[in-house]
Amino acid sequence: MKKIGLSIAASLGSFCLIFHSTCVLAQTDEPPVVSYKQELTVNSAVVEADAEAVSQNQSLETTIEGQVTSVSQLKDVQPTDWAFQALQSLVERYGALAGYPDGTFRGNRAMTRYEFAAAFNAALDQVNELIRTEKENLVSPEDLATLQRLQQEFAVELATWRGRVDALEARTAELEAYQFSTTTKLTGQAIFAVNAGGFDGERIIAPRGAVVSEDQPNPTVIYRASLDLNTSFHGTDLLKIRLVTGSDGITDNAAGFLEPNLGSTLDFSVPGRDSQFSLARLYYTFAPVQDLKVTIGPRIVAPDFVDKNRYASVSFLDFSTQALVSNFILFPRPGGAGAVVDWHPAGGALKLRGIYVSGDATNSFPENQRLIGGGGLQDIRLFPTAGGGADGGLFGDPYQGFLELEYAPSQTFTVRLQYSGGRVFGSSFQGFGVNFDLAVSNQLGVFGRYGYATYPDTTLGDINPNYWMAGVALRDLFVPRALFGIALGQPFIESAVGNATQTNFEAFYNFPVSDNIRITPLIQVITHPANQEANGTIVTGTLRTVFSF
């Protein structure tokens, strides 16, 4: 049905079918017969009309927008009233107009001729639509004759009203075209955490036997702060700049200090080391065509765009163990310069994403022997080394490509199929993965990941690790907006790496203190750290507070 705005100032009473109204129409003895196919349009001839207002009553200020499908919903007009019967005839026969949001008719108010013309214009449009769509049999000849007479009598007012509408539409289109201006929004986050933990036994050793520690770690304070500058030039694009600083990286927590090899460190403690601000993100996202987004930039991190999971992806909100927030074996070189393509055809259930990341794009010297990504002989990524040094540059070693096909047949279930491949230190690698999450109910969710990869020519030979993790999450537990999660996983299943398989367990409870502050106690348990049977179990606890602004 048509909705009439502020300038109409009247609902269906707009037909002037109102008690004691000066706008009541005169009866005709015999209305002329009008063909069903005759289009009811404004007569272009100049018609003299009385411009004097029919009534000086107060204009209605409420916007007419609540759709009414039955006159019985209009509360202040009784079925015995003539106005009720007129409204019933118009609305329920032709669906021409609407009532007020509160369900009242307000038909006992006089209106000007222009207010009448506005409401009458809506009725004309509705009848014309019936005729245009070959439904003229729904309109009686008597009603057509009456409408034609009204059209002639109010031709001047109708023309004025339609002219005003056309002018408003033109101005609205112009405002929409120029209303957006370049804007930059600053957001930030600060993380404070206290961590403590230890291990069973006398020492912790790495996969190839080197001693990691013989001493229990001390309790530590962890911090990280980040500032995001988000700029949009057109309203559909994004330039992101993120600056980050933090404490001592992976050694500021017990799990990272004791087991630096297989992704047990707290993920949120890694960036921004040694209290120095660094550029963590720098990229630009735009939409060249509908349903397609492209991101380019010198500082892109692949897990920001792929391998997402509604229950296990954000280390400052849900799980913190590195190997539980992303597929550990699919991202040997996750950050650098590159590009992302995200295609969501027709807004349907399928999404396709592709990423290319160059790990050392700013270095132009070939055969560079620098270590890339940190680490050493006990590097946590187990980079291939037999092929020699890295080449550097935008398309030189190291680099990584990633493809992900996401299928979400409903709002409660999503599955992602993944492929990863590239070169690191002269040797190629590739991996395959799957990632899913399922909302069993509004509160309960289950999720998991699996991965398989091939790493040739490592210091341990050709290895083919498997990876898996699974967990359960509960939303709104005890308090609204709280999140509880528990997950179990094995980040690097490979017999050539150690004589056991490391297993990671984490449980957390994240609850809000306010809209901007959240507190999370969490516990980590790591059995057979570094895939070594001789290593005792590591247990750590962390109390994390996140301030967002």
N, C-alpha and C positions, 0 to 999 in steps of 0.2 A: 504494500500500500504506500501511497505518497506520504511523505512527512513534510510539514510546513514549518519554516523557521520562525525567528523572532519577528520579522517584519510582517508576517501574516497576522499575528496577534489574535488569532481565533481558531478554534477547532471546527468541528462540523457544524457548530452553530453558524459557521461561516456562510452557510447557504441562506442566512437571514431568515430561516424558518424558526422564528423566536417569538415567544409571547409578547404581544404589544409592541413589536418592533416596527419601526417606520419603514423597514425594508421589505415588508411582506409583499409578495408578488400579486398582481391583479389576475383574476381568473379570466380565461378566455373561453368563449362559447365553443368554438370548434378549432382546435389546433391544426395547422396545416400538416399534410402528410409529407414525411421526409423519407427519402430512399435510405435503406440500410447502408448503402455504399457511400453515402454522402459524407465527406470529411468535415468535421466540425472545427473550423479554424477561425481565427480572428478576421473579421471583415476589414479590409484595408480602406474602405471608404470612410471618410470623416463623418463621425456620428456625434451629434451634439448630445452631451450628457451633462447631467447636473453634477458639478464638481463639489458642491457643498456637502459636507460630511453628514451622513445620516444621523449620527449620534455623537455626542461629545464625551461619552463615557470613557473611563480610564482604559488605555491600551493594555492588552495582556502581555506580561513580560516573560512568562514561562515558555521555554522552547517546547514545541509540540513534537515529541519524539517517541513516546511509548505506544507501541502498536496495540490497537484494540481490535479483536476479532469478533467480538459480540457486543451489542449495545447493552446487554445485561450487565456488563462490567462498569458502565458509566453510572456513578452512584447517585448524582443529584437530580436526575430526571426520572420521573416515575413512568411506568408503562402506560398510564392513562393520559399522560401529557401529549399534546400535539407535537411538540419538539422531539419527544422520544420516538414517536411513530415516524416522523420525517427522517430522523437519523437512522432508524432501523431500516427504512426503505433504501436509503442511500448507501450505507455501509454494508449491509448484509446482501444487497442485490448487486452492487457494483464494486464494493471494496474500495471506495474512492478516497476516504480520508481516515484520519486517526484521532484518538482522544489524547488527553494529557497523561503524563507519566503516573499521576496519582489515581487514574481511573475516573476522573470527573469529566463531565461534558461542558459545563460552564456556558450552556447555550442561552442563558437568560441575560445576555449582555448585547447591547447594540454594537454595531460596527460601522465603519465608514464604507463608502463605496469601493475604495481600494482594498480594504480588508476583505470585503465580499468577493472582489475580483480575484484575489489570491486564492481563496478557497474554491471558488468556482473554476478557476484555471486547473486545479488539481482534478476536479470532477471531469472536466473536458478531456484532460490527458488520459484519464482512465477509460473513458468511453471510446476515445479515438484508438486506444490500444486494443480494445476489444474488436473494433471494426477492422483495424489493420491486420489482426491475426485471424481473420475469417470467423469471428465469433459474434457477428452482428445480430444473430438470432437471439442473443441474450439481452439485447436492448429493445425495449418496446417502442413502437412508433410514437406513442404519446410522450414518452420520456425524451425522444429525439426532438420532437416539436418544441417541447418546453425548453430544452437546452438551447435550441436554435434561437428562440425568442430572447432568452437571457443573454445569449452571446451578442445579439444585435443591440440590446439595451445597454450592455456594459462594454461595448467595443473599445471605447477610449481607455477605460480603466484596465482592461485586459492588455491592450497594447502597451500601456505604461508599465504595468507589472512585468510583462515579459521583457521589455527593454531593460528594466532594472536587473532582472535575473541574468540576462546576457552580459551586462556590464560587470556584475559581481563575479560571474564565472571567469571572465577575462582577467579581472584583477587578481582573483585567486590563483589562476594559472601562472600569472607573472610573479606573484609572491612565492609560490612553490619553487619556481625556477631559480630565484635569487635569494631565498631565505637562508641558505646555509653559508656560513663563513668558516674559515679555517680555525679550528679549535685545538687546544692542547690540554689534556687532562693529566694531572699528576696523581699517581697512586703510590702507596708505599706499604712496606711490611717490615716488621722487626720481630725477630725470634730470640727469646731467651730460653735457655735450657740448662738443666743440671743433670749430669750423667755420672754414674758410678757402676762398677762391675768388676768381675774377676773370673778366674778359670780354675778348674780342678787340675791337680798334678803339679809337676815341677817346672814345666816350660811349655811353650807353644812353638812348633816348628812349621816351616813353609812347605809347599808341595815337594820341593826337591831337597828337603832336609836341613836347610839353613835355620838357625835359631832366630825366632822372631822376638821372644821375650822370656826371661826367666823370673821376672819380677811382676808382681801384681800392679795393675795400673792405679793411679791416684784418681779420686773424684775430680771432675772438671766442670767448668762453666763453658757453655757453647753459646755463641751469638752469631746472628746474621742479620744484616739490614739491606734492603733493596729499595730502589726508587725507580718507578716506571714513568716515562714521559710518553703518553699515547696521543698522537696527533692525527687528525683527519682533515683532509683538504676538500673532500667532496661529499662526505657523509657515508660513503660506502668503502672507504679505504682506511688503512692504518699504517702509520709509521711508528714503530716501537723502539724506544731506547731504554735499556735497563742498566743501571749501575748497581753494583753489589759489593759489599764488604763483609768480612766475617772473621772468625777465630782461626785456629791453626789447621783447617782442612780435616783430612781423614784421621789425623792423630789426636783430635780434640775429644774423642769419645772412645770408650773402652773397646767396643767391637772393631772399630777401625784401627786402633793401635795394635790389638792382639791378632787380628785376622785380616790383613790387608789384601788378601789375594782373590777372594771369591764373592765380593759384593755384600759383605755383612755390615759395612760402615753405614752410619746414618746419612742418608742422601742429602738432607738439607744442610749438613755441616761441610760439604765438599767445596762449594764455590766461595769466592771472596776470601782468600787466605791472607794471614799476616796483617790484618787490619788495614789493608790497602784497597781503595776503590778500584774496581776493574769494570770493563765494558762486557757485560754478560750477554746482552741481546742487542742487535741492531739489524732491523729488517723492515721491509715495506711490503704490505699486502694490498692487492687491488683486484678488482673483478673486471677483466677485459670483456667478458660476455656473461650473459645470465647463466647461473648455475656453475660458474667456474671461478675459482680464486687462485691467484698466483702470488707467491711470496718470494722475494729475492733479498739478499743481504749478506754482509760479511760476517755476521755473528748469528748463526742459526743452530738450534739444538734439535735434533730429530725427534726425541720423545715429546717435544712440545706439540707435535703435529700428528704423530702416529703412535700406535700401541697404547692408546688411551683406554682407560677402563673406569667406569663410573664409581667403582669401589676401591680401586688400588692404582692410583696414578700420581697423586699430589702429596709429596712427602711432608708438607707442612699442615695437611688436613687429615690424611688417612695414614697409611703405613709409611714408615721411615726407612726400613731396610732397603738398600739399593736393589737387591735382587728380587724384591717383592713389588716395587713400583714400576718396573719395566723388565722386558725380556733380556736377561743378562747377557746371553750369548749372541744376540742379534745386533748389538751396537758396540763393536770394538772401537769405532771412531765416531761418536755421535754428534760432535760439534764442529763448526767451522763455517766457511763461506759456501754459499750454494743457493739452491732454489727449491721451492715446494709448489706442487700443483695439486689442487683439491677440486675434484669434479663431482657434483651432486646432480645428476641428470634429472630434470623435471621435478626436483624435490622429492624423489621417490625413496624406495627402501635401500637402494644401492649407492655407495660412495666409493670413489677410486682416488687414491692419493699416491703421489710419487715424490721422492726426495732425492736430491743429489747434494752431498756435503764433501767439501774438500778440506782435509784436516790441516793443511799448511799452505793455504793459498797465498799468503803474504810473502812467502820465501821463493825467490826466483832462481836460487842456485841448485843445480842438479846434484845428485849423489850426496845429499846432505846427510851427515852422520849423527845429527842431533837426535836426542831422545824426543819422542813425540807422545804427548799425553801423560807424561810423568812416568815414574817407576824405574825399575832397573831389572836385574836378573829375576826378581820376584814380582815383576809387574802384574797388576791385578787383571789385566786384559790378556795376558799370555800372547802378546803379539808375535806373529811369525817373524823370525829373524834370519833364516838361512839365505834369503834372497839378497841381503845386503842393506844398504842405507835407503832412506827415502829420497824422492826426487823433488818434492815441493811443487809449488805453483798450483794454479787453479785446477788443472787436470792431471797433475802428477801424483804419485804415491806420497802420502796416504789419501784415499778417497773412499767413499761409500755411497751406494745407491740403495733405496728402500722402496718397495711397492706394497701397498696395502689395499685390499678389497674388503669393504665393510658392508655387511648386510644386516639391516634392522627391520624385520617384517612388522614389528610392533614397537610401542614405546617401552616395553618391558624386557625385550631381548635383543641383544646385539652380538654378532660374531664377526671376527676380523681374520682374514687369511693374509699371510705376510711372506715376503721374500726379501732377503738382504744379501748384498754382495759387494765386493770391492777389492782393493789391494792395500796391504799394510806391510811396510818394510820389505817390499820386493816380492811378496807372495800373495796370491789371491785367496779369498775366503768366500763362503756363501752359507746362507742359513735359511731355514723355513720355520714359520711359527703360526700359531693360532691363539686367539685371545677372545674370551667371551665374558659377558656379564648378563645375569638374569635377575630381574626383580620379581621374586615370588609373590610379594605383596608390597604395599606401600612402605612397610617397615623392613621386611626381610629380603636380602639379596645374596646370591651366590655368584662366584666368579672364578676364573682361572686362566692360566697361560701354559703353553707348551712350546718348546723350541728344539730344533736339531740343526747343528752346524758342522761344517768341515773346515778345519784349520790345518793346512799342510805346512810342512817345513818349520815347525816350531822348535824350540830348544828341547822339547820332549818328543819330537818326531811328528808324524801325521796324527792328529787327534780329531775325534768326531764326538764332541760333547752333546749330551742331552740336557734339557732344562725343563722344570715344571714348577708350578705353584698353584695353590687353590685356597679358597677361603670363604668365609661367611661374614656378612655385615648386617647390622641392625641399626636402623634409623630411629630417632626420637625415643631412645631408651632412657627412661626415668625423667628426662626433660625434653621439651621440644627443641629440634635442630641439633640434638646430640647424635653422635655416631660411634658405634662400637664395632670393632673388627678383629678377626682372628684369622691368621693365615699360616700355611706351612709350605715349604718349598725346598727343592734341591737345585742349586744354581749351576752345578757343573758336574754332571755324571759322566765320568771318563776314567776307565781303569788305568790308563797310562799316567794319570795325574793322581798320585798317592795310592794308598791301599785301602781306602774307605771312601764313603761319599758324605760330604758335608750336608747337613740338614739345618735349615733356618726356620725358626718359629718366632712369630711376633703377635702380641695382643695389645690393643690400645683402646682407650675410651676418650673421645674428644667431645667436650661439652662447652657451650657458650657461657661466658660471664656477662657479656653484653653484645651488642651488634658488631663491635669491633675487636673484641678480645675473646680468645678461645684458649682453654687449658687442656693439655693432653698428657696423662700418665701412660707410659708404655713400657713393656718388658720384651727383651730379646733373649732367646735361648738358641745357642749354636752348638750342635753336636758334631763331633769329628771335624773340627775346624781345619780348613785347608786340605780336606780329603785325607787326613792323617789319623789313623786309628790310635796312635800314641797320644794324640792331643786330648786333653780333658775338655769337658763341656764348659762353654763360656756363657755366663749369665750377666746381663746388664739391665739397668733400669734408667729411664729418662723421664724427667718432668719438663714438658715443653709448654711455653706460653707464646702465643702468636698475637701480635698487635697489627691490625690492618687499618689503613686509612686512605 
